[in-house]
Amino acid sequence: MALAWVAPALLVVVATVQLSLALTQELTPWKGGGFGMFATVDEPGTRVIEVSVRTGGETQEVVLDDPEAVEPVASSWWLEAARSLPTEPLSARAADELDEVAWAEQDEGLAPVAPDEGEHGTIREIRVVRPALDGVAVSRETVATWSPRR
């Protein structure tokens, strides 16, 4: 008889943790076992990581709409994690990964490249931005901002 309560109890625990993280830590409703994914456009693929990078005495803004763009020069896992759950520890680890990346001017602006193809940069700030519905228009709002302590 007690075994019959295991599945419902586990479902309540998962839902409570997901709801708590979504409300307090900006976890995307598409992660953590939540059901909010059916009611929002805020999913990891629509979130964008914006990075302020200082290279050669100049700070530039870089939009990483695809964290895998840093592969193979850095791991995209931490960027994906920070995009889904933008907490300070995950953002700090993402900044550490991006600190290993070289940057070079491309057609679309500054972009991550292999170390021998660009200039080392310093990460000044990381922002996670998500889509927001404003009536019928889609705008962007900043979910979290993190600046490394240097």
Stockholm file with secondary structure:
# STOCKHOLM 1.0

chainA/1-150         MALAWVAPALLVVVATVQLSLALTQELTPWKGGGFGMFATVDEPGTRVIEVSVRTGGETQEVVLDDPEAVEPVASSWWLEAARSLPTEPLSARAADELDEVAWAEQDEGLAPVAPDEGEHGTIREIRVVRPALDGVAVSRETVATWSPRR
#=GR chainA/1-150 SS CGGGGHHHHHHHHHHHHHHHHHHHSCCCTTSTTCSGGGSCSCCGGGCEEEEEEEETTEEEEEEESSGGGGTTTSCSHHHHHHHHSCCHHHHHHHHHHHHTCEEEEETTEEEEECGGGSEECEEEEEEEEEEEEETTEEEEEEEEEECCCC
#=GC SS_cons         CGGGGHHHHHHHHHHHHHHHHHHHSCCCTTSTTCSGGGSCSCCGGGCEEEEEEEETTEEEEEEESSGGGGTTTSCSHHHHHHHHSCCHHHHHHHHHHHHTCEEEEETTEEEEECGGGSEECEEEEEEEEEEEEETTEEEEEEEEEECCCC
//
